[in-house]
Amino acid sequence: MNAYVFPGQGAQFVGMGKELYEQSPMARELFEKANEILGFRITDLMFEGTDEDLKQTKVTQPAIFLHSVILAKTLGEDFKPDMVAGHSLGEFSALVASGALSFEDGLVLVSKRAMAMQKACELEASTMAAILGMEDEVVEKVCHEIDEVVVPANYNTVGQIVISGSEKGIDAAIEKLSALGARRALKLPVGGAFHSPLMEPARVELEKAIDEAVVNAPVCPVYQNVPATAVTDPAEIKENLKKQLTAPVKWTQTVKNMLADGAVSFTEVGPGTVLQGLIKKVDRQVATKSA
């Protein structure tokens, strides 16, 4: 079975999508439609902007979404997924590519999500940290013992977990986990505590937009971040999307479940190759490639 996976925030690079725009009339039309929907020329920032331009949350998330979704659409008959999944933001790309969301609704939701997350980040000093070489259970236990907001946020792959929380909580967790033998425990250059309770204001703001969006049954199962299992029911898809901002991204569990359900190849659709690397650490034998 062929699995298609879609990357999240952090995969952006200057020039992303430019080749698609120049070579495919369909891609050009969709990029221009996106400029209209967003109210600014995101294509100028994607193709000719600076790294700083692309780091703005209101730009980063729609840019990665557009690159992924438009690339999937240009694959035409070659895009034949038996299952799809996306990492965090990438879940929206996966839902559009699998027909659960329209291009327009997906882009509007991603844009609103980015703005809501940015606002939530400004309410309290918060951050994230990558923990390498430590059992998930140990990281979970340490987070639970700290008297601050600090939680597992991204189960990225075997031996790699990202934690999220207040500045004080993250500092305390890094100190404890380093003392316990973590191979690395370092803060990430992010604007806030994504996938933690500190994103609750963003979740509340996005909930109404998700309720108003039309969600259809996808053409294949979507392995969503919250349950890490196959979902096809539109109502369930919506509920999981609402929870996603404050819940952890269970990527390791997702990949394991896709493999258990018959995935033999993974195609990464969008900028970069990060997900292929994470998948290979779960199963070195599985075939991975870029779209």
N, C-alpha and C positions, 0 to 999 in steps of 0.2 A: 504493500500500500504506500502511496505517495503522500507525504506530509509537507505542507507549505507553512513556513514560519515567518513572522514579521517583527522586525526589530523595534526597540523603544528608544527613549531619549538617550542621547550620547553617541548615536551612530551618525550624526550629521557631519557634513564636510562641505567646504566652499566648492561650488560647481556641481553639487548634487542635482541630478535631473536634467541638466543642460543638454546632454546628448539625446535623451529621450525627446525633449522639446524640439530639438533641431531635426531629428530623423523621422518622427512620427506625427502626421497630421492629427491623429486622434489624441495623442498626448498633448500637443500644442493647444487643442481645443479645451481639454480638461484643465490644463494649467491656467489658461485665460479665464475659464469659468471660475476657478478658485480665486483668482485675483479679484473678480467681481464680488464674489460671496464675502471675502474677507475685508474688502474695502481698502486694500493696499496691494501694491505689486510685490507679492511674496517671491515671485520668480526672480525679480531683480536682486533680492537679497540672497536667494539660493544660488543663483548662477554667478553673480559678480560681487556679492557682499564680502564682509570680513568675518573672521571667526567670532568677533564680538557681536556682530549683527545676528549671527546664527545662534548665539547663546541666549538671546532674549527668549523667554519662555513662549511668548505669543508668536514667535517665529519658529522656534525649534520644533515644537510638537506638530503644527500643521505641515511644516516642511518635510519631516520624516514620513508623516502620514501620506502626503501627496506623492512623494517619491515611490513609496511602497505600492500604493493603490494603483497609480497610473502605470507603473511597471507591470503589475499583475494584469491590468486590462490590455496592455499592448501584447501580452503573450498569446492572446486570442485562444485558438483551439489547443495550444500547447499547455494552457493552464487547466489541468485536470486534477484537482485535489481530492483525495479520499478523506483528508482531515486537515484542519488548519488550527494554528494557535499564534498568539502574539504576546510579546513581552511588554506588560504594562500598557503604554500608549499603543503598542503594536496590536493589541487586542481589537482596537477600533479598525485598524487596517484589515485585520483578518475577517472581521464582520462584514466590511464592505466587499472585500474580495470574494467572500462566500455567498454574497447576495442577501445577507440578513439586514443590512443597512444600505440605503442609497448613498451614492457618492456625496450628494449635497447634504443629507442629514448627518453623515459621518463627519464631514468637514466642519459643519456648524458645531457639532458636539465636541470635537477635538479643540476647536478654537475656544469655546466656552470653558472647557476643562482647563486649558492652559491659563486663561485669565483668572479662573476661580482658584487654581493652585497658586498662582502668583500672589493673589490677595491674601491667601491663607499663610503663605510664607512670611508676609510682612507683619503678621500679627504677633509673632513670637520668634525669637532667635532659635533656630533649629538647624539640624544638619543630618548627614548620614555617614556611615563608615563601612568599609569593606573589611571583613574578617576572613582570613585564609588559613587553612590547615587546622581547622577546629571542628569537632563534631557538632552537628546542628543542635543536639540536645543540650550540650554544654553552653552554647551561645544562648539558647532559649532560657536556660536556668539562670544564667548571669543577668540577662535582661530583666527577668522576673524579680530578682533580688534587689535591684536598684530602685531607690525611692525617688524616681524621676520618670518622665515619659521616655521610655526606650524599648523598642520592640524589633523583632526580626521583620525585615521589609521585603527583601528579595532572596529567595532560595535559588541562587543562580545555577549552581552545579555542585557536584560532590566536593565538599571541602571549601566551598566559597559561598558565603552568606553576607548580605548587606543588612546592617541594622540602622534604625531611624529613630530620631527623637530630639529632645531638647539638647542644647549645647552641653549643659551640665551632665545630662544622662549619658550622652555619647562619650564624653571625656572619661566618666567613671567606668563605663563599659570597656573602653579601650584599655584603661589601666588594669582592670581585673583580668581581661582576656589575654593581655600580653603576659601578665604574671602566670597565667595558667598554661602558657606555652603556645599561643597562637603564632603561626609562622609570620603573619603580618596582620596589623590592625591599624588602619589609617583612614583619616577623614577624607571624604570625597568633595570635590569642588562643585557642590550643588547648592541651590538656593534655599532648601528647606527640607523638612522631614516628610518626604513622600511616603505613601503607604503606611501611615501611622495615625493614631488618634488626633494628631495635630492638624490633619487634613479634613477634620469633620466639617468646618465651615465651607470648604470647597465641595464636599460630598452633598451637603444640604443644598447648595446653590445649583449643583449639576443635576440633582434628582429630578427637578421639575422639567428640565430639558430632555432628560432620558424618558420621562413619562410621556412627553409630547411627541417623541420620535416614533416613526413607524418601523417596527422590527418584524421582519418576515422570517419564515423558516429557512435556514441556510441550505445550500445545495449539498453540504456535507457536515459532519459534526465539527463543532468549534470547541476546542479545549480551552475553557476560560480560566483566568488566573486564580479566581477565588476557590472553586472546587477542584481545579486541576484535572477535571474529567470531561468527557464528551457531553456537549449540550446541544440540543436542536430546538427545544421549545422556546418560542419568542418571549413568553412571560418570564421564563427562568433566565434567559439571556439578559433581559432588562434588570432583573433583581441583582444578578451578579455584577452587572456594570455599575449599579449604584453602590455596591459594597466595595468595589475595586480600589477606590481612592484611599480608604482607611485600612484595607486588608493587605496581607502580604502577597507578593507575586510568587506563586508556587511553581517556579519554572522547572526545577529538578524533578518534582513530582509529576508535572505535566509531561515532560519528555519520557519519563519512565512509563507513564500510563499509555502514551502514544505507541511506544515500543511494544508494550504488553498487548495492545490492541491490534498489532500487525504492521506498524510502520517499518518500512525497510529502507526508505530514503527520505532525506529532509532537504528541501530547497528553501534557501533564505531569500525573501523577496524584499528588496529595499537597500538602503545604504549600508555598507560595511559587511563584515563577516563574523561579528561577535557571537551571534547565536550558534553558528557552526562550531566554533571553538568550545562553547559551553556544552553542546550536544555530544561532541567527541569525548568529553571528559566523563560523560555518563556511560557512553558505549563507544569504544574506539573502533569497533568493526562497522558501525552503521555508515552508509554512504551519505555524504553531505555535499552541497554545491550551492552556488549563487545562481539566481534566475538570469 
